[in-house]
Amino acid sequence: MSAWSSLDPRATDAWADFTASGGEAAGATGTAAAAADAERFQARLHRPGWVHMYPPPVLHKAAAEEVAEVGVRLAELVTAFPRRVFGDDLGAWAAYLGIPAEDAELMAEALRHPRTGRAATAVMRPDLVVTDDGLKLVELNVSTPMGGLSTLAPYTAATLDSAFGRFLAGRGLTPGGPATSRIWLDMLAGLVRVPADRPLRVFEAIANPADIDSGRRFFVDMIRSGGYEISCGLIADLELTDEGVFFEGERIDAVVTMYTWHETKNHVPPALTRRLMELDRALKVDFIGAPATALYDNKANLALFSEPEFEALLTGEERALVRAHVPPTFRLRADTLDRAVAGREELICKPASAYGGKDMAFGFASDDAAWRALMAERLADPRERYVLQRRLRPAVVVLPGANPPGREMVLAPLVFGGRYAGTFLRQAPPRPESTINASSGAEAAAVLTFAE
């Protein structure tokens, strides 16, 4: 275990002084002042089921820029897959990913039309695990309900308003990050048609009734800050007519799907999705999100990085990027079953369309017979495809204020409309059979840097 060299020592030193002196809390011990500040910090950012990292992480500018550069370049490579690898043959791409024909037809229909396909890669987030060998890509999310969007701006604001933030300000240090909300709103403005006679009305669409009150209040505030109006509800509650889309009597101009393809399969009838796509093509609504993102969001895309044929399509610089940051990945298929079984101890198996660390299987935690049975079961799954990836060993790094101090970490740069929009951070104590994910208890944060 070692101190993480990417942390800005000015913040680390300031934290040590803050906890020793009590900061602005006259008469308080340093430990008590820090505990009280942490409690206020968590209360301000309260979101059911989430814990936020305190004290806030401040990185060297160069370290933050490296994360941003790697994230944007990997996102650009994935964006280029259909053209560079498949010559824009979406059927061949879907077949490579192993997507069932009925699903592939709907995804390809969304992507082929310039209207419904325009937002396919507008929202992206590579997840980069911090290892002793550098940043390693574990998945590349391409989906409108992007984790981290509702964290970065509120987290930065809470930092500036905390006692520790004011302690930093007293030293002439101001932590901050990119204008995440503004970059997202700029991306949205490039995708929608704003009515001439009234504000644009956005509908935040939820698929799963259990997710209807998920605490995304920041998303609502962000939409309103752009001068737009917003309604929220189940996608199934929309009224779809030949004249357009309505919700509770109000006309909806843009439907933004806050659900993934995995949720679409479980909760949204294909006929409803197709009708929204038809209305988009008829210029009756702007339909942003699933299923246009689904082919890009599939985790089997990462297997392309390991294919010899794909490597030949890359420039020397791109090959170096992939070798440095993408662990070997392959699809679970009949012809790779023996490889999946033989490599058990060094492999992780994950669903291609799931999210939030759902249904991850760790080969080292199983025995040979159980692993073979699981691989056979997953190979026969008619609704889901699976990928296997070389198991990574996250670096265990010391984070100031953490208890215990040793942590594993994922850095996830947000890329909106091709622009870097800040980095979402998750960290947790070492847990060999768990992902570093907020849904499994990891603490969330925004990566901050000091303004020059």
C-alpha positions as CSV (number, residue, x, y, z in Angstrom):
1,M,0.0,0.0,0.0
2,S,1.4,3.4,-0.9
3,A,0.4,7.1,-1.0
4,W,-1.2,7.9,-4.3
5,S,1.1,10.2,-6.2
6,S,-1.7,11.8,-8.2
7,L,-3.0,13.6,-5.1
8,D,-2.0,17.3,-4.9
9,P,0.2,17.6,-1.8
10,R,-1.1,21.1,-1.1
11,A,-4.5,19.5,-0.4
12,T,-3.0,16.7,1.6
13,D,-1.0,19.1,3.7
14,A,-4.0,21.4,4.2
15,W,-6.1,18.4,5.4
16,A,-3.4,17.5,8.0
17,D,-3.4,21.1,9.3
18,F,-7.2,21.3,9.3
19,T,-7.6,18.2,11.4
20,A,-4.9,19.3,13.7
21,S,-6.2,22.9,14.2
22,G,-9.9,22.6,13.9
23,G,-10.0,25.1,11.1
24,E,-12.6,27.8,11.6
25,A,-14.3,26.1,14.6
26,A,-13.0,28.1,17.5
27,G,-12.4,26.0,20.6
28,A,-13.0,22.7,18.8
29,T,-10.5,20.0,18.5
30,G,-9.3,19.2,15.0
31,T,-10.9,15.8,15.0
32,A,-14.2,17.1,16.2
33,A,-14.3,19.9,13.6
34,A,-13.5,17.5,10.8
35,A,-16.2,15.1,12.0
36,A,-18.8,17.9,12.2
37,D,-17.8,19.2,8.7
38,A,-18.1,15.6,7.3
39,E,-21.6,15.3,8.7
40,R,-22.7,18.5,7.2
41,F,-21.1,17.6,3.9
42,Q,-22.9,14.2,3.7
43,A,-26.2,15.9,4.7
44,R,-26.0,18.4,1.9
45,L,-25.3,15.7,-0.7
46,H,-27.8,13.3,0.7
47,R,-29.0,10.7,-1.8
48,P,-30.6,7.4,-0.6
49,G,-28.1,4.5,-0.7
50,W,-25.1,6.7,-1.5
51,V,-22.1,7.8,0.5
52,H,-19.9,10.6,-0.6
53,M,-16.1,10.8,-0.1
54,Y,-14.8,13.3,2.5
55,P,-12.4,15.0,2.5
56,P,-12.8,15.8,-1.2
57,P,-10.0,14.5,-3.5
58,V,-7.8,17.1,-5.2
59,L,-5.5,15.9,-7.9
60,H,-2.5,17.3,-9.6
61,K,-3.7,19.1,-12.8
62,A,-1.5,16.9,-14.9
63,A,-3.0,13.7,-13.3
64,A,-6.6,15.0,-13.9
65,E,-5.7,15.9,-17.5
66,E,-4.3,12.4,-18.1
67,V,-7.6,10.9,-17.0
68,A,-9.5,13.2,-19.3
69,E,-7.2,12.5,-22.3
70,V,-7.3,8.8,-21.9
71,G,-11.1,8.9,-21.5
72,V,-11.8,11.1,-24.5
73,R,-9.4,9.1,-26.8
74,L,-11.0,5.7,-25.8
75,A,-14.5,7.2,-26.3
76,E,-13.4,8.4,-29.8
77,L,-12.2,4.9,-30.7
78,V,-15.5,3.3,-29.6
79,T,-17.4,5.9,-31.6
80,A,-15.5,4.9,-34.7
81,F,-16.2,1.1,-34.3
82,P,-19.1,0.8,-36.8
83,R,-17.3,2.6,-39.6
84,R,-13.7,1.4,-39.1
85,V,-14.4,-2.2,-38.2
86,F,-17.7,-3.0,-39.9
87,G,-17.9,-0.5,-42.7
88,D,-21.1,0.8,-41.2
89,D,-22.8,-2.6,-41.6
90,L,-24.9,-2.5,-38.5
91,G,-26.1,-6.1,-39.0
92,A,-22.5,-7.3,-39.0
93,W,-21.7,-5.3,-35.8
94,A,-24.8,-6.7,-34.0
95,A,-23.9,-10.2,-35.1
96,Y,-20.4,-9.8,-33.7
97,L,-21.9,-8.7,-30.4
98,G,-24.2,-11.7,-30.4
99,I,-27.3,-9.6,-30.0
100,P,-30.6,-11.4,-30.6
101,A,-32.2,-10.6,-34.0
102,E,-35.3,-8.8,-32.7
103,D,-33.2,-6.6,-30.5
104,A,-30.6,-5.9,-33.2
105,E,-33.3,-4.9,-35.6
106,L,-34.6,-2.2,-33.3
107,M,-31.1,-0.9,-32.4
108,A,-30.1,-0.7,-36.0
109,E,-33.3,1.0,-37.0
110,A,-32.6,3.7,-34.4
111,L,-29.0,4.2,-35.6
112,R,-29.6,4.2,-39.3
113,H,-31.9,7.2,-39.4
114,P,-30.1,10.6,-39.0
115,R,-32.8,11.8,-36.6
116,T,-33.1,8.9,-34.2
117,G,-29.4,8.1,-34.3
118,R,-28.0,11.6,-33.7
119,A,-27.6,11.1,-29.9
120,A,-26.0,7.6,-30.1
121,T,-22.6,8.6,-28.6
122,A,-23.6,12.0,-27.1
123,V,-23.1,10.7,-23.5
124,M,-20.2,8.4,-22.7
125,R,-18.2,7.4,-19.7
126,P,-15.1,5.2,-19.6
127,D,-14.5,3.5,-16.3
128,L,-10.8,3.4,-15.5
129,V,-9.5,1.4,-12.6
130,V,-6.3,2.7,-10.9
131,T,-3.7,0.0,-10.9
132,D,0.0,0.0,-10.2
133,D,0.4,-0.3,-14.0
134,G,-1.7,2.7,-14.7
135,L,-5.3,3.4,-15.7
136,K,-7.2,0.3,-17.0
137,L,-10.5,0.3,-18.8
138,V,-13.1,-2.1,-17.3
139,E,-16.1,-0.8,-19.3
140,L,-17.2,2.1,-21.5
141,N,-20.7,3.3,-20.7
142,V,-22.7,4.9,-23.5
143,S,-26.1,5.8,-22.2
144,T,-28.1,8.9,-21.3
145,P,-28.7,8.0,-17.6
146,M,-25.0,8.5,-16.9
147,G,-23.8,7.9,-13.4
148,G,-21.8,10.8,-12.1
149,L,-23.9,13.5,-13.9
150,S,-25.9,14.1,-10.7
151,T,-22.8,14.0,-8.5
152,L,-20.1,16.3,-10.0
153,A,-21.6,19.8,-9.8
154,P,-23.3,19.3,-6.4
155,Y,-20.2,17.7,-5.0
156,T,-18.0,20.6,-6.1
157,A,-20.5,23.1,-4.6
158,A,-20.6,21.2,-1.3
159,T,-16.8,21.2,-1.2
160,L,-16.6,25.0,-1.6
161,D,-19.2,25.5,1.1
162,S,-17.6,23.1,3.6
163,A,-15.4,24.2,6.5
164,F,-12.5,22.4,4.8
165,G,-13.2,24.3,1.6
166,R,-13.1,27.6,3.4
167,F,-9.8,26.5,5.1
168,L,-8.4,25.9,1.6
169,A,-9.6,29.3,0.4
170,G,-7.8,30.9,3.3
171,R,-4.6,29.5,1.8
172,G,-5.5,30.8,-1.6
173,L,-6.5,27.4,-2.9
174,T,-9.8,27.0,-4.8
175,P,-10.9,23.5,-5.8
176,G,-13.0,23.0,-8.8
177,G,-13.6,21.2,-12.1
178,P,-15.1,21.5,-15.5
179,A,-18.5,23.0,-16.0
180,T,-20.3,19.7,-16.1
181,S,-23.9,21.1,-16.3
182,R,-23.1,23.6,-19.0
183,I,-21.3,21.0,-21.2
184,W,-24.3,18.7,-20.8
185,L,-26.8,21.4,-21.6
186,D,-24.7,22.4,-24.7
187,M,-24.8,18.8,-25.8
188,L,-28.6,18.8,-25.4
189,A,-29.1,22.1,-27.2
190,G,-27.3,20.5,-30.2
191,L,-29.8,17.6,-30.3
192,V,-33.2,19.3,-29.9
193,R,-35.5,21.8,-31.7
194,V,-36.5,24.7,-29.3
195,P,-40.1,26.0,-29.9
196,A,-40.2,29.6,-31.1
197,D,-43.1,30.6,-28.9
198,R,-42.4,28.9,-25.5
199,P,-39.7,27.2,-23.4
200,L,-38.7,23.7,-24.5
201,R,-40.4,21.1,-22.3
202,V,-38.2,18.0,-21.5
203,F,-39.6,14.7,-20.2
204,E,-37.3,12.7,-18.0
205,A,-38.4,9.2,-18.8
206,I,-38.1,6.3,-16.3
207,A,-38.7,2.7,-17.3
208,N,-38.8,0.8,-14.0
209,P,-41.6,1.8,-11.6
210,A,-39.3,1.0,-8.7
211,D,-36.9,3.8,-9.9
212,I,-39.5,6.6,-10.2
213,D,-38.2,8.4,-7.1
214,S,-34.4,7.8,-7.4
215,G,-33.2,11.1,-6.1
216,R,-32.1,12.8,-9.3
217,R,-33.2,16.2,-8.2
218,F,-30.0,17.7,-9.7
219,F,-31.1,16.6,-13.2
220,V,-34.3,18.6,-12.8
221,D,-32.5,21.7,-11.5
222,M,-30.0,21.4,-14.3
223,I,-32.7,21.3,-17.0
224,R,-34.4,24.4,-15.5
225,S,-31.1,26.2,-15.3
226,G,-31.0,26.0,-19.1
227,G,-34.3,27.9,-19.4
228,Y,-36.2,24.7,-20.1
229,E,-39.3,23.2,-18.4
230,I,-39.3,19.5,-17.2
231,S,-41.7,16.8,-16.3
232,C,-40.7,13.4,-14.9
233,G,-42.5,10.1,-15.1
234,L,-42.8,6.6,-16.5
235,I,-42.2,6.3,-20.3
236,A,-45.4,4.2,-20.3
237,D,-47.4,7.1,-19.0
238,L,-46.8,9.3,-22.1
239,E,-49.7,9.9,-24.4
240,L,-48.5,9.3,-28.0
241,T,-50.7,10.9,-30.7
242,D,-50.3,11.7,-34.4
243,E,-49.9,15.3,-33.3
244,G,-47.0,14.6,-30.8
245,V,-46.3,13.5,-27.3
246,F,-48.2,14.6,-24.2
247,F,-47.9,14.1,-20.5
248,E,-50.7,15.2,-18.1
249,G,-52.1,17.5,-20.8
250,E,-48.8,19.2,-21.6
251,R,-47.0,18.9,-24.9
252,I,-43.5,17.3,-24.6
253,D,-40.8,18.5,-26.9
254,A,-37.9,16.2,-25.9
255,V,-38.0,12.8,-24.3
256,V,-34.7,11.9,-22.5
257,T,-34.6,8.2,-21.5
258,M,-33.1,7.8,-18.0
259,Y,-32.9,4.1,-18.5
260,T,-30.5,1.6,-20.2
261,W,-31.1,-1.1,-22.8
262,H,-31.1,-3.6,-20.0
263,E,-34.1,-1.8,-18.4
264,T,-35.7,-1.3,-21.8
265,K,-35.8,-5.1,-22.3
266,N,-37.5,-5.6,-18.9
267,H,-40.0,-2.7,-18.9
268,V,-40.5,-1.0,-22.3
269,P,-42.6,-2.7,-25.0
270,P,-40.8,-2.5,-28.4
271,A,-44.0,-1.0,-30.0
272,L,-43.7,2.0,-27.6
273,T,-40.1,2.6,-28.5
274,R,-40.9,2.3,-32.2
275,R,-43.8,4.8,-32.0
276,L,-41.5,7.3,-30.3
277,M,-38.9,6.8,-33.0
278,E,-41.6,7.4,-35.7
279,L,-42.7,10.6,-34.0
280,D,-39.1,11.8,-33.9
281,R,-38.7,11.1,-37.6
282,A,-41.9,13.0,-38.2
283,L,-40.4,16.0,-36.2
284,K,-43.1,15.7,-33.6
285,V,-40.7,15.1,-30.7
286,D,-37.0,14.8,-30.0
287,F,-36.3,11.2,-28.7
288,I,-32.9,11.1,-27.0
289,G,-31.4,7.9,-25.7
290,A,-32.2,4.2,-25.9
291,P,-32.2,2.2,-28.2
292,A,-29.8,4.4,-30.3
293,T,-27.1,4.0,-27.7
294,A,-27.5,0.3,-27.1
295,L,-25.0,-1.1,-29.7
296,Y,-22.3,1.2,-28.5
297,D,-23.1,0.5,-24.8
298,N,-22.6,-3.3,-25.2
299,K,-19.6,-4.6,-23.2
300,A,-18.7,-7.0,-25.9
301,N,-17.3,-4.1,-27.8
302,L,-14.3,-4.2,-25.5
303,A,-13.5,-7.6,-27.1
304,L,-12.7,-5.8,-30.3
305,F,-9.7,-4.2,-28.7
306,S,-8.3,-7.7,-28.3
307,E,-9.0,-8.9,-31.8
308,P,-5.9,-9.1,-34.1
309,E,-8.0,-7.9,-37.0
310,F,-8.9,-4.7,-35.1
311,E,-5.4,-4.0,-34.1
312,A,-4.4,-3.9,-37.8
313,L,-6.9,-1.0,-38.3
314,L,-5.3,1.1,-35.6
315,T,-2.6,3.7,-36.0
316,G,0.6,3.1,-34.0
317,E,-0.5,5.7,-31.4
318,E,-3.9,4.0,-31.0
319,R,-2.3,0.6,-30.6
320,A,-0.1,2.0,-27.8
321,L,-3.2,3.5,-26.2
322,V,-5.1,0.2,-26.3
323,R,-2.1,-1.8,-25.0
324,A,-1.6,0.6,-22.1
325,H,-5.2,0.8,-21.0
326,V,-7.4,-2.0,-22.2
327,P,-7.1,-5.5,-20.5
328,P,-7.7,-8.6,-22.7
329,T,-11.4,-9.2,-23.2
330,F,-13.3,-11.9,-25.2
331,R,-16.9,-12.9,-25.8
332,L,-18.4,-16.0,-24.2
333,R,-19.2,-18.2,-27.2
334,A,-19.2,-21.9,-28.0
335,D,-15.8,-21.6,-29.5
336,T,-14.4,-19.7,-26.4
337,L,-16.0,-21.9,-23.7
338,D,-12.8,-24.0,-23.1
339,R,-10.8,-20.8,-22.9
340,A,-13.2,-19.4,-20.3
341,V,-13.1,-22.5,-18.2
342,A,-9.3,-22.9,-18.4
343,G,-8.6,-19.3,-17.5
344,R,-11.0,-19.3,-14.5
345,E,-8.6,-17.9,-11.9
346,E,-7.6,-14.9,-14.0
347,L,-11.1,-14.0,-15.4
348,I,-14.2,-12.0,-14.6
349,C,-17.4,-12.7,-16.4
350,K,-20.0,-9.9,-16.8
351,P,-23.3,-9.5,-18.7
352,A,-22.9,-7.5,-21.9
353,S,-25.9,-5.1,-21.4
354,A,-26.1,-4.8,-17.6
355,Y,-24.9,-1.9,-15.4
356,G,-24.0,-1.1,-11.9
357,G,-21.8,-4.2,-11.4
358,K,-24.9,-6.5,-11.7
359,D,-24.3,-10.3,-12.0
360,M,-20.5,-10.1,-12.0
361,A,-18.8,-13.5,-11.5
362,F,-15.2,-13.8,-10.3
363,G,-13.5,-16.9,-11.4
364,F,-11.0,-17.1,-8.5
365,A,-13.9,-17.2,-6.1
366,S,-15.2,-20.4,-7.6
367,D,-14.0,-23.9,-8.1
368,D,-13.6,-25.6,-11.5
369,A,-16.9,-27.5,-11.5
370,A,-19.0,-24.5,-10.4
371,W,-17.3,-22.2,-12.9
372,R,-17.8,-24.6,-15.7
373,A,-21.4,-25.0,-14.9
374,L,-21.9,-21.2,-14.7
375,M,-20.2,-20.7,-18.1
376,A,-22.4,-23.3,-19.6
377,E,-25.5,-21.7,-18.1
378,R,-24.5,-18.3,-19.3
379,L,-23.7,-19.5,-22.8
380,A,-27.2,-20.9,-23.0
381,D,-28.9,-17.7,-21.7
382,P,-31.4,-16.6,-24.5
383,R,-31.8,-13.0,-23.2
384,E,-28.2,-11.9,-22.4
385,R,-24.7,-12.3,-23.8
386,Y,-21.6,-12.3,-21.6
387,V,-18.0,-11.2,-21.9
388,L,-14.8,-12.3,-20.0
389,Q,-12.1,-10.0,-19.0
390,R,-8.7,-10.5,-17.4
391,R,-9.0,-9.8,-13.7
392,L,-7.4,-6.5,-12.7
393,R,-5.6,-5.9,-9.4
394,P,-6.5,-2.4,-8.4
395,A,-3.8,-0.4,-6.6
396,V,-4.4,0.0,-2.9
397,V,-3.7,3.6,-2.2
398,V,-3.8,5.8,0.9
399,L,-6.5,8.5,0.9
400,P,-6.4,11.2,3.5
401,G,-9.3,10.9,6.0
402,A,-10.3,7.4,4.9
403,N,-10.9,4.7,7.5
404,P,-9.3,2.3,6.8
405,P,-6.9,4.5,4.7
406,G,-6.2,1.8,2.0
407,R,-8.6,2.2,-0.9
408,E,-9.3,0.9,-4.4
409,M,-10.4,3.4,-7.0
410,V,-12.2,3.9,-10.3
411,L,-11.9,7.2,-12.2
412,A,-14.7,7.7,-14.8
413,P,-14.3,10.7,-17.1
414,L,-17.6,12.0,-18.5
415,V,-17.6,12.8,-22.2
416,F,-20.7,14.8,-23.5
417,G,-20.9,15.6,-27.2
418,G,-17.2,14.7,-27.5
419,R,-16.2,17.1,-24.8
420,Y,-14.6,16.3,-21.4
421,A,-17.1,17.2,-18.7
422,G,-15.4,16.2,-15.4
423,T,-14.4,12.9,-13.7
424,F,-16.6,10.8,-11.4
425,L,-14.6,9.0,-8.7
426,R,-15.6,5.9,-6.7
427,Q,-13.5,4.4,-4.0
428,A,-13.8,1.5,-1.5
429,P,-11.8,-0.6,0.8
430,P,-10.3,-3.7,-1.0
431,R,-13.0,-6.2,-1.6
432,P,-11.8,-9.0,-3.9
433,E,-15.2,-10.2,-4.9
434,S,-17.0,-6.8,-5.4
435,T,-16.9,-4.0,-8.0
436,I,-15.9,-0.5,-7.0
437,N,-19.4,0.8,-7.6
438,A,-21.8,3.1,-5.7
439,S,-24.5,0.4,-5.8
440,S,-22.2,-1.9,-3.9
441,G,-21.2,0.6,-1.3
442,A,-18.3,2.5,-2.8
443,E,-18.0,6.2,-1.9
444,A,-18.6,8.7,-4.7
445,A,-16.9,12.0,-5.4
446,A,-15.9,14.5,-8.1
447,V,-12.3,14.8,-9.1
448,L,-11.2,18.3,-8.2
449,T,-8.1,20.4,-9.1
450,F,-6.9,23.7,-7.8
451,A,-7.4,26.7,-10.0
452,E,-4.1,28.2,-11.2
